[in-house]
């Protein structure tokens, strides 16, 4: 019985070490992706997008326009 308990404790400790390592790795991966600026303003001769007509869009669909 005591042998099984020691094995269970050893497995639990190894599991906790692995879970902590996995969590730290996910944290660093998340931090790396947050530092990537995916939504920077475009530079150079790019097409600019405007927000025209967004305020009336849902209501014209309801009117059938």
N, C-alpha and C positions, 0 to 999 in steps of 0.2 A: 504493500500500500504506500509506504514511504517513497519507494522508487518511482511509482507513478506520479506522486505529488511533485517530486523533484523534476521529473521530465515535463510535467505540465507547466511548472513555474519557468523552466528554461525555455520552453516554446513560447510562453506568454512574453517573456522578456525579449526574445528574438523578434517576435511579432511587433512589439512596441518600438524597438529600435528601427525596424524596417518601415513602420508607419511614420515615425518621425523623420526618417531620411526622405521618404516619398513626399511628405508634406513640405519639407524645406526645399526640395527640388521643384515642386510645383510653385512655391512662392517665388523662387528666383526666375523661373520661366515666365510667370505672370508679370514680374517686375520688368523683365526684358521687353515683353510685348507692350507694356504701358509706355516705355520710353520711345517706341517707334511712333512717330507722328504720322498717322495714317490720313489725317484730315487737314493737312497743311494747305494753305491757299496755293492755287496753281501759279506757277511762274512762267514767264515767257508769253509767246503768242497763243494763248489758250482761249477757248470760248467761255465767256462768263454766263452763268446761269442766273436768271432773275426769278423773283417770287411773284410774278404778275398773276392776278386772278385767283390766288389761293383762297381768298376770303369768301368769294361768292360761289365757289365750286360745288359744295354739297347742296346748296339751295336751288341751283339751276337744274340739277338732276331731278330734284323733287318736282319742279315745275314742268319738266318735260322738254327743256331746252337742250 
